[in-house]
C-alpha cells in the first residue's frame, strides 16, 4: 500500500466534514454530549479499526475524542485512513428507525 498524493487526500477531505490535514496525518476532534457517548463512539470505531487492522491514534477527555489517522508503514495518508475516517463519520450520523 502506498501513500495517497496530496491532491487525492484533498479531494477525499472535501467529503469528510471537519477533517483536516496535519502534516502526514488527517485529524478531527469530536465533541459529544457526555463521556458515555464518547466511549460508545470509540468502541464502535475500535471494532471497525480492528477488522481493518488499522488503528487510530486518539485520546479521550470526558466528552471529547481527538483522532489522528496516518499509516505508519508508509509515513503518510493511505486509503485505510480515509476508510476509517468515513466509518467514524458514519458512526456519528443519526440513524432512522
NUKEZA-63238 format. One line per 8 residues: number of its first residue (from 1); their letters; for each residue x negated, y, z of C-alpha. Coordinates in pm, 1 decimal. Last residue first. Layout:
N
NUM) a) X,Y,Z  ...
***
This chain:
97
97) xxxxxxxx) 3572.5,363.2,1261.1  3350.7,643.0,1138.6  2986.3,657.3,1245.3  2824.7,989.8,1328.4  2472.1,1005.9,1184.6  2190.3,968.3,1439.2  2097.2,615.6,1333.1  2096.3,703.7,962.2
89) xxxxxxxx) 1841.3,978.2,1023.1  1619.3,730.3,1205.0  1658.7,490.7,913.1  1551.1,762.6,669.9  1241.8,838.1,881.1  1155.3,466.7,884.9  1188.1,441.2,507.4  979.2,756.1,455.0
81) xxxxxxxx) 703.7,626.3,680.3  707.1,288.3,507.4  687.6,463.4,167.5  348.0,595.8,269.3  207.9,902.3,446.8  -163.7,913.7,512.5  -468.2,750.5,669.7  -411.8,439.5,459.0
73) xxxxxxxx) -415.4,178.6,735.3  -289.7,435.5,988.1  36.6,485.4,805.1  191.5,803.3,936.1  501.9,893.1,1132.6  525.8,1133.4,1425.6  842.2,1144.9,1636.4  928.2,1368.1,1932.7
65) xxxxxxxx) 1229.1,1249.6,2133.2  1400.7,1498.3,2363.4  1675.8,1414.6,2613.0  1453.3,1334.5,2914.4  1100.4,1362.0,2775.5  1037.6,1098.1,2513.0  730.2,1037.6,2306.1  666.3,902.6,1964.4
57) xxxxxxxx) 406.7,748.8,1739.0  610.7,528.5,1514.8  566.5,158.4,1439.3  562.4,-12.6,1102.9  617.7,-386.1,1100.1  938.4,-316.6,903.4  1132.1,-550.5,1132.3  957.0,-392.8,1431.3
49) xxxxxxxx) 1038.2,-43.1,1310.0  1403.8,-142.2,1262.2  1429.6,-277.2,1615.6  1245.6,25.8,1754.9  1480.7,271.2,1582.2  1777.9,124.2,1769.1  1588.7,135.5,2098.0  1468.2,491.8,2041.0
41) xxxxxxxx) 1817.9,614.9,1959.0  1962.3,445.7,2267.6  1683.5,599.0,2475.6  1769.0,949.9,2358.3  2140.8,892.8,2411.4  2076.2,764.8,2764.8  1846.3,1059.1,2845.2  2110.0,1319.8,2767.6
33) xxxxxxxx) 2283.9,1521.6,2498.3  2015.2,1451.0,2239.2  1737.0,1661.0,2090.0  1533.6,1509.0,1805.7  1191.1,1646.7,1716.1  1056.1,1563.0,1371.9  718.4,1486.0,1221.4  561.5,1366.6,896.8
25) xxxxxxxx) 195.7,1278.0,907.2  -127.0,1341.8,715.8  -138.0,1708.1,818.0  195.2,1796.5,975.4  464.7,1755.2,711.2  813.1,1839.3,825.1  1133.8,1650.2,896.1  1430.7,1864.6,996.0
17) xxxxxxxx) 1664.2,1736.4,728.4  1522.3,1445.1,528.7  1641.2,1486.1,169.0  1388.6,1756.1,73.4  1128.5,1556.6,265.8  1121.8,1296.4,-12.2  1023.5,1555.2,-274.4  752.1,1697.8,-51.6
9) xxxxxxxx) 611.5,1348.7,7.5  600.3,1278.2,-365.6  439.0,1618.6,-433.3  169.2,1543.8,-176.2  86.7,1205.4,-329.4  203.0,899.3,-138.6  -50.8,690.0,47.5  -131.0,344.9,-83.9
1) x) 0.0,0.0,0.0
***
